[in-house]
Amino acid sequence: MQKQKLTEQYYAKLAEYDLEGIDPSGALLMKFERGEWFLREDEPIEYLLILLSGKAKICTSEKGGRNLLLCYYVSEGIMGDVELLMGRHEAISSVQAVTALSCIALPVSTYGSVLLSNLPFVLRLANGLSKKLHTSVADMTEIILRPFEARLCGYVLANAQNGLFSERLTDVSEQLGVSYRHLLRSLKSLCIEGILEKSDVGYRIQNESALREKAAG
């Protein structure tokens, strides 16, 4: 993680969220590397994060510690909004950078009360949360009802970088809710069909159009 003071070039982004009136001196620019977890479920949440660039995936876990994928990825909007509105000091889910990611970070201890007294900003949060709820319901319906192969192909497409899927497979099996063996069988089947090719560093996409067709179910 890299952290630095927010510069004027990002003030326009604050204005997009009706925050042009706040004192930006306490705001930060934070950058995360691919694969880095920057929010952890039930751990203290220090910042409200406004995404500038990159993708992130959001997970929650069951009591045994296994992760379940809530939505494949987010590429815009705010993270930490639910916790801010609930007055909660711990993250309700875990968030991992799928690509290199940058965001504006507003320390909750400094800006929390200011943000909550800004009605246009709170209305924007409410609108964003409504969209998240709609997306979450759609994604959970997809996770429950769609065939595993379709979900796996969609996951590979969402997380591949430059045609290479190199996620840790134990994490993938947990997040997609299947056994590790079943995941390996499915990946092997995609390789046999010529859609993927296994390598020392992961799985390389050989036929993207076929992969997308399978992802569509």
C-alpha positions as a Markdown table, in Angstrom:
| # | Residue | x | y | z |
|---|---|---|---|---|
| 1 | Met | 0.0 | 0.0 | 0.0 |
| 2 | Gln | 1.1 | 3.5 | -0.8 |
| 3 | Lys | -0.3 | 6.5 | 1.0 |
| 4 | Gln | 0.2 | 10.2 | 0.3 |
| 5 | Lys | -1.5 | 13.6 | 0.7 |
| 6 | Leu | -4.2 | 14.3 | -1.8 |
| 7 | Thr | -3.2 | 16.8 | -4.4 |
| 8 | Glu | -5.4 | 19.4 | -6.2 |
| 9 | Gln | -5.8 | 17.3 | -9.3 |
| 10 | Tyr | -8.2 | 15.0 | -7.4 |
| 11 | Tyr | -10.4 | 17.8 | -5.9 |
| 12 | Ala | -12.7 | 17.5 | -8.9 |
| 13 | Lys | -13.5 | 14.0 | -7.9 |
| 14 | Leu | -14.5 | 15.2 | -4.4 |
| 15 | Ala | -16.9 | 17.7 | -6.2 |
| 16 | Glu | -18.5 | 14.8 | -8.1 |
| 17 | Tyr | -19.6 | 13.5 | -4.7 |
| 18 | Asp | -20.8 | 16.9 | -3.4 |
| 19 | Leu | -17.7 | 17.2 | -1.2 |
| 20 | Glu | -16.3 | 20.4 | -2.7 |
| 21 | Gly | -17.0 | 22.2 | 0.5 |
| 22 | Ile | -14.8 | 20.1 | 2.8 |
| 23 | Asp | -11.3 | 20.9 | 3.9 |
| 24 | Pro | -9.2 | 18.5 | 1.8 |
| 25 | Ser | -6.1 | 18.8 | 3.9 |
| 26 | Gly | -6.8 | 15.6 | 5.8 |
| 27 | Ala | -7.6 | 13.5 | 2.7 |
| 28 | Leu | -5.2 | 10.9 | 1.3 |
| 29 | Leu | -4.5 | 9.2 | -2.0 |
| 30 | Met | -4.1 | 5.5 | -1.4 |
| 31 | Lys | -2.8 | 2.9 | -3.9 |
| 32 | Phe | -3.0 | -0.8 | -3.5 |
| 33 | Glu | -1.3 | -3.6 | -5.5 |
| 34 | Arg | -3.2 | -6.4 | -7.2 |
| 35 | Gly | -4.1 | -9.1 | -4.7 |
| 36 | Glu | -3.8 | -6.8 | -1.7 |
| 37 | Trp | -6.6 | -7.0 | 0.9 |
| 38 | Phe | -7.4 | -3.4 | 2.0 |
| 39 | Leu | -10.5 | -4.0 | 4.1 |
| 40 | Arg | -10.9 | -7.0 | 6.4 |
| 41 | Glu | -14.2 | -8.2 | 7.8 |
| 42 | Asp | -14.7 | -7.3 | 11.5 |
| 43 | Glu | -11.4 | -5.4 | 11.6 |
| 44 | Pro | -11.3 | -1.6 | 12.3 |
| 45 | Ile | -12.3 | 0.6 | 9.3 |
| 46 | Glu | -10.4 | 3.9 | 9.3 |
| 47 | Tyr | -11.3 | 5.4 | 6.0 |
| 48 | Leu | -14.2 | 6.1 | 3.6 |
| 49 | Leu | -12.8 | 5.2 | 0.2 |
| 50 | Ile | -13.8 | 6.8 | -3.1 |
| 51 | Leu | -12.6 | 4.6 | -5.9 |
| 52 | Leu | -10.5 | 6.3 | -8.6 |
| 53 | Ser | -9.3 | 3.5 | -10.8 |
| 54 | Gly | -9.0 | -0.3 | -10.7 |
| 55 | Lys | -11.2 | -3.2 | -9.7 |
| 56 | Ala | -11.9 | -4.8 | -6.4 |
| 57 | Lys | -13.9 | -7.9 | -5.3 |
| 58 | Ile | -15.9 | -8.0 | -2.1 |
| 59 | Cys | -16.2 | -11.1 | 0.1 |
| 60 | Thr | -17.9 | -12.1 | 3.3 |
| 61 | Ser | -17.2 | -15.1 | 5.4 |
| 62 | Glu | -19.1 | -17.7 | 7.4 |
| 63 | Lys | -18.2 | -18.6 | 11.0 |
| 64 | Gly | -15.8 | -21.3 | 10.0 |
| 65 | Gly | -13.7 | -18.8 | 8.2 |
| 66 | Arg | -14.5 | -19.7 | 4.6 |
| 67 | Asn | -15.0 | -16.8 | 2.2 |
| 68 | Leu | -18.1 | -16.4 | 0.0 |
| 69 | Leu | -18.0 | -14.1 | -3.0 |
| 70 | Leu | -20.7 | -11.4 | -2.6 |
| 71 | Cys | -20.1 | -9.7 | -6.0 |
| 72 | Tyr | -17.5 | -10.3 | -8.6 |
| 73 | Tyr | -16.0 | -6.9 | -8.6 |
| 74 | Val | -16.6 | -3.1 | -8.2 |
| 75 | Ser | -14.9 | -0.5 | -10.4 |
| 76 | Glu | -16.5 | 2.7 | -9.1 |
| 77 | Gly | -18.2 | 4.2 | -6.2 |
| 78 | Ile | -17.6 | 4.3 | -2.4 |
| 79 | Met | -16.4 | 1.6 | 0.0 |
| 80 | Gly | -17.1 | 2.0 | 3.7 |
| 81 | Asp | -20.5 | 3.7 | 3.1 |
| 82 | Val | -22.5 | 1.1 | 4.9 |
| 83 | Glu | -20.3 | 1.3 | 7.9 |
| 84 | Leu | -20.4 | 5.1 | 8.0 |
| 85 | Leu | -24.3 | 5.2 | 7.9 |
| 86 | Met | -24.5 | 2.4 | 10.5 |
| 87 | Gly | -22.0 | 4.2 | 12.8 |
| 88 | Arg | -20.0 | 0.9 | 12.7 |
| 89 | His | -16.3 | 1.0 | 13.3 |
| 90 | Glu | -15.5 | -2.5 | 11.9 |
| 91 | Ala | -15.7 | -3.5 | 8.2 |
| 92 | Ile | -18.8 | -5.7 | 7.4 |
| 93 | Ser | -16.9 | -7.4 | 4.5 |
| 94 | Ser | -13.5 | -8.0 | 3.1 |
| 95 | Val | -12.3 | -6.2 | 0.0 |
| 96 | Gln | -9.4 | -7.2 | -2.3 |
| 97 | Ala | -7.8 | -5.4 | -5.2 |
| 98 | Val | -8.3 | -7.4 | -8.4 |
| 99 | Thr | -6.0 | -5.0 | -10.3 |
| 100 | Ala | -3.8 | -2.2 | -9.2 |
| 101 | Leu | -6.2 | 0.2 | -7.5 |
| 102 | Ser | -6.2 | 3.8 | -6.3 |
| 103 | Cys | -8.7 | 5.7 | -4.2 |
| 104 | Ile | -9.3 | 8.9 | -2.2 |
| 105 | Ala | -9.3 | 8.0 | 1.5 |
| 106 | Leu | -11.2 | 10.2 | 4.0 |
| 107 | Pro | -10.3 | 9.4 | 7.6 |
| 108 | Val | -13.6 | 8.7 | 9.4 |
| 109 | Ser | -12.3 | 10.1 | 12.6 |
| 110 | Thr | -11.8 | 13.5 | 10.9 |
| 111 | Tyr | -14.6 | 13.6 | 8.3 |
| 112 | Gly | -17.3 | 11.3 | 9.7 |
| 113 | Ser | -19.6 | 13.9 | 11.3 |
| 114 | Val | -19.0 | 16.4 | 8.4 |
| 115 | Leu | -20.0 | 13.8 | 5.8 |
| 116 | Leu | -23.1 | 12.8 | 7.7 |
| 117 | Ser | -24.3 | 16.4 | 8.0 |
| 118 | Asn | -23.9 | 16.9 | 4.2 |
| 119 | Leu | -27.4 | 16.1 | 2.9 |
| 120 | Pro | -26.5 | 16.0 | -0.8 |
| 121 | Phe | -23.7 | 13.6 | 0.0 |
| 122 | Val | -25.9 | 11.4 | 2.2 |
| 123 | Leu | -28.5 | 11.2 | -0.6 |
| 124 | Arg | -25.7 | 10.2 | -3.0 |
| 125 | Leu | -24.7 | 7.4 | -0.5 |
| 126 | Ala | -28.4 | 6.3 | -0.3 |
| 127 | Asn | -28.6 | 6.1 | -4.1 |
| 128 | Gly | -25.3 | 4.2 | -4.3 |
| 129 | Leu | -26.5 | 1.7 | -1.6 |
| 130 | Ser | -29.7 | 1.1 | -3.5 |
| 131 | Lys | -27.7 | 0.2 | -6.6 |
| 132 | Lys | -25.4 | -2.0 | -4.5 |
| 133 | Leu | -28.5 | -3.8 | -3.1 |
| 134 | His | -29.9 | -4.4 | -6.5 |
| 135 | Thr | -26.5 | -5.7 | -7.8 |
| 136 | Ser | -26.0 | -7.9 | -4.7 |
| 137 | Val | -29.4 | -9.5 | -5.1 |
| 138 | Ala | -28.7 | -10.2 | -8.8 |
| 139 | Asp | -25.3 | -11.6 | -8.0 |
| 140 | Met | -26.5 | -13.8 | -5.2 |
| 141 | Thr | -29.3 | -15.1 | -7.5 |
| 142 | Glu | -26.7 | -15.9 | -10.1 |
| 143 | Ile | -24.4 | -17.7 | -7.6 |
| 144 | Ile | -27.3 | -19.8 | -6.3 |
| 145 | Leu | -29.1 | -20.6 | -9.6 |
| 146 | Arg | -26.5 | -20.6 | -12.4 |
| 147 | Pro | -24.5 | -23.7 | -13.3 |
| 148 | Phe | -21.0 | -23.8 | -11.7 |
| 149 | Glu | -19.2 | -23.8 | -15.1 |
| 150 | Ala | -20.9 | -20.6 | -16.1 |
| 151 | Arg | -20.0 | -18.9 | -12.8 |
| 152 | Leu | -16.4 | -20.2 | -13.0 |
| 153 | Cys | -16.0 | -18.8 | -16.6 |
| 154 | Gly | -17.4 | -15.5 | -15.5 |
| 155 | Tyr | -15.1 | -15.4 | -12.6 |
| 156 | Val | -12.1 | -16.2 | -14.8 |
| 157 | Leu | -13.0 | -13.4 | -17.2 |
| 158 | Ala | -13.5 | -10.9 | -14.4 |
| 159 | Asn | -10.1 | -11.7 | -12.7 |
| 160 | Ala | -7.8 | -12.5 | -15.6 |
| 161 | Gln | -5.0 | -10.0 | -16.2 |
| 162 | Asn | -3.7 | -9.8 | -19.8 |
| 163 | Gly | -5.3 | -13.1 | -20.6 |
| 164 | Leu | -3.8 | -14.9 | -17.6 |
| 165 | Phe | -5.9 | -16.2 | -14.6 |
| 166 | Ser | -3.6 | -16.7 | -11.7 |
| 167 | Glu | -5.8 | -16.5 | -8.6 |
| 168 | Arg | -5.0 | -18.9 | -5.7 |
| 169 | Leu | -7.3 | -21.8 | -6.4 |
| 170 | Thr | -8.1 | -22.6 | -2.7 |
| 171 | Asp | -9.5 | -19.1 | -2.5 |
| 172 | Val | -11.4 | -19.5 | -5.7 |
| 173 | Ser | -13.0 | -22.7 | -4.5 |
| 174 | Glu | -14.1 | -21.0 | -1.3 |
| 175 | Gln | -15.4 | -17.9 | -3.0 |
| 176 | Leu | -17.4 | -19.9 | -5.6 |
| 177 | Gly | -18.7 | -22.3 | -3.0 |
| 178 | Val | -17.4 | -25.6 | -4.4 |
| 179 | Ser | -14.8 | -28.2 | -3.4 |
| 180 | Tyr | -11.2 | -27.8 | -4.5 |
| 181 | Arg | -11.4 | -31.1 | -6.5 |
| 182 | His | -14.5 | -30.0 | -8.3 |
| 183 | Leu | -12.8 | -26.7 | -9.3 |
| 184 | Leu | -9.7 | -28.6 | -10.6 |
| 185 | Arg | -12.0 | -30.9 | -12.6 |
| 186 | Ser | -13.8 | -28.0 | -14.2 |
| 187 | Leu | -10.6 | -26.2 | -15.0 |
| 188 | Lys | -9.2 | -29.4 | -16.6 |
| 189 | Ser | -12.3 | -29.7 | -18.7 |
| 190 | Leu | -11.9 | -26.2 | -20.0 |
| 191 | Cys | -8.3 | -27.0 | -20.9 |
| 192 | Ile | -9.3 | -30.1 | -22.7 |
| 193 | Glu | -11.8 | -28.0 | -24.7 |
| 194 | Gly | -9.0 | -25.7 | -25.7 |
| 195 | Ile | -10.6 | -22.7 | -23.9 |
| 196 | Leu | -7.8 | -22.5 | -21.2 |
| 197 | Glu | -4.2 | -23.6 | -21.1 |
| 198 | Lys | -2.5 | -24.5 | -17.8 |
| 199 | Ser | 0.9 | -23.1 | -17.2 |
| 200 | Asp | 3.3 | -22.7 | -14.3 |
| 201 | Val | 1.8 | -19.4 | -13.4 |
| 202 | Gly | -1.9 | -20.1 | -13.8 |
| 203 | Tyr | -4.3 | -20.6 | -16.6 |
| 204 | Arg | -4.0 | -18.7 | -19.9 |
| 205 | Ile | -7.2 | -17.9 | -21.9 |
| 206 | Gln | -6.9 | -19.5 | -25.3 |
| 207 | Asn | -10.4 | -18.9 | -26.7 |
| 208 | Glu | -12.0 | -15.9 | -25.1 |
| 209 | Ser | -15.2 | -16.0 | -27.2 |
| 210 | Ala | -15.9 | -19.6 | -26.1 |
| 211 | Leu | -15.2 | -18.6 | -22.5 |
| 212 | Arg | -17.7 | -15.7 | -22.7 |
| 213 | Glu | -20.3 | -18.0 | -24.3 |
| 214 | Lys | -20.0 | -20.4 | -21.4 |
| 215 | Ala | -20.1 | -17.6 | -18.9 |
| 216 | Ala | -23.4 | -16.4 | -20.4 |
| 217 | Gly | -24.8 | -19.8 | -19.6 |
